[in-house]
């Protein structure tokens, strides 16, 4: 390969990589778009991209709030907040999860208790980044009410 061909090949590879996820900012939702329980905080977050035919990026996060007695109570409060703001409840990916779509179906959030998602991860039903999995484990063993959340673009 000549020097010119190498440069063209490298440029094409860079364009393809940028188009896959990182260069497609409009395809990665912002946490500002996700209503959360007042007082809850994001303990950790990671961006996960799918580079298949319909490339998209999702935001994985762990949300904690020590004011609640349990992760189940925090999950119910998050469900009630989403519903009050017009988000439509839909099925989660596994039985342990709940999900909701934003008004206009532009966004979808899937959420579960730390224990629920850790079960799904352990059984191989779902995948989460190592960073998120560790944060979920730490919250569970630290007895801190926590949710695993996945924010992605909706079907429309």
N, C-alpha and C positions, 0 to 999 in steps of 0.2 A: 504494500500500500504506500502510495506517495504521501508526502507531508500534507498536501492539500486534502486528500481523501481522509486522512486521519482527523484533520481539523473538522471536516464536514461530519464525520461519524460522531465525534465527540459533541459537536453542537447539537446534532439530532438526539443523542442520548440525553443531554441536559434538558432539552425541550420536552422530551417524553417523560422524564422524571418530574419536571415541574408540573406537567399536566396531570400526573397521576394523583397527587394529593396536595403537597405543600404549595404549589403554584395556583391552586384552585380555591382561593380564600372564600369565594361565595358558596362553596360546597361544604365548608366547615362551620357548623353553628357556633354562635357565641354564647358563653354562659350568661351573659346579660339578658338573653332571650328566655332563660329558664326561671320561672317563678319558684322560689324556695321558701320554706317556712321561715318567718321572721326570726332572726337570731341564729339560724343554722349557719355553719361555716364549712367551706370546702377544705377538707384535710389534705387531699391530694387530687391531682388530675393528670390525665394523659390523653393524647390524641391518637386514635387508631384509624388507619386508612385501609380501605378496600380498593385494590387497584384492578378489579375485574372490569367487565364490560361497562358497568355503570359506576365509575369511580366516585367515591364519596369519603368523607372523613367524619368520624363521630368523636365526641368528647366523653371519655370515661371519667367518673369522679366518685369520690367518697365524701359524703356529707355527714357531719357529726353535730349533735346538739345535746349537751349534757343536762339540759333542763327537763328532758323527758325521762320517764321511768324505764323505758325499753325502746328497742329499735322498732317494735311493732307499733308503739304509740307514735313515734316519729313518722313512720310510714303512713299511718292513718292521717296524721296532720298534713303531710305532704299531699296525700290524695285529696283531702278536703280543700286545700288551697288551690290545687290545680282545677278542681271541679268548680269552685267558686269563681274562678277567672275564665270559665268557658272552655276549658280543655275537656275533650271527650275521652272517657275511659275506654280502653281497648285491651285485648289480651296481651299478656307478656309473652316472652319467648318460651319460658318454662313455667310450670305451675307455681313456683315460688315467687314469680315476678308479677308486678302490675305494670301497666303502661297507659299512656295518655297521648292524644294528639292535640296540638294547639288549634285554636280557631283558624279555619282556613286550611287545616291539615298541612301546614308548612313544616312543622317540627313534630318529632315523636320523642318522648322520654320513656325509658324503661327503668323501673326502679324496684329494688328489693331490700330486705334487711341484709345486714352483713352476713348473718348465718345462712340466709336463703341463697345468696349468690355464691358463697363459699361451697355450699353443697353442690350447686350446679357446676362450679368450676372443678371440684374434686371428681364428680361423676363424668366429666367430659361433655356435658350438655351445652355449656357456654364457655367462651374464652374472655379473659380480661388480662390486661397487661400485668406484668410482675409487680410493678409499682402499686397498682390498685389492689391486687391480691394481697400483698403484704400489709397495706394500710387497713384492709378489711379484717385481716387476721389480728392485727394489733388492736383494733377497736374492739373486736370480739373478746380477746383475752384480757383487755383492759376494762371490760364491762362498760364500754362507752356506747350509748345509742348511736347507731350509724346506718346509713343507707348507701348502697351501691347504685349509681345512676349512670345511664348511657343516653346522651343527647345526640340525636341525628336528624337529618332532614326527613320530613314526612313523605308520604307516597305521592303527593301532588307536586 
